[in-house]
């Protein structure tokens, strides 16, 4: 089978997609969205398999169970996908190489002397 002739529009679209996939933030979000979607599918499958609160019986008794499962899956996908993406963004500044369990923002000093702190009132009294 011969390759179809690629138009200039489709070539530009492929180039934009490749440029987008080279962006580390976009890759981070896409990977974590996929993880969130997998978790959502597992959660919905678990709810239906366990028949939690007779949910499976209620859905299968409906006239269109596919729509009900689709809406349930959509809600879980939005919730869990955004949750996983948000947690990935919040972990961007973490330093996992630190074995002490301390935050990288708080410097550790080896001396037992107290650090001097300047205290000054900036508000005027009325």
Steps between C-alpha positions, in 0.01 A plus 500: 500500500645834399541786743239771454632833387562716804384854475696794629234545770549148637879542499471823698261334745746214555784747554296693759414176679865392509601842631233473767617153604854636546376732773576341840201657678258374236652150519472508880133597482419248226663210684332588827164546328536150356578366848193677639282353225626150577424553869150625406431192288621274781282686754187477286569133421547434871176675589312300241670171588431537873146630438559769762167634631330297223644732238550225241144377549369853461703565185416167336130555575507826306384528137841622386772365730778608263409866550494458879841328505637760260386787719640331810830437325510858369454640850768276645738576210467876546541476877784249519679623187516856630597375847799305367604786270476749784704284734768463232519877458522553875790254522708684238708682762571196718858385541492120530879469540488627858513202741447705815131556438539876535376747246754646260374851582615484864880505524658273757768652724756295688531744790284486808503879536175689455467706187454874549162629389419868458163600635356835414151646504393648170142597587426842643293540809188710482 
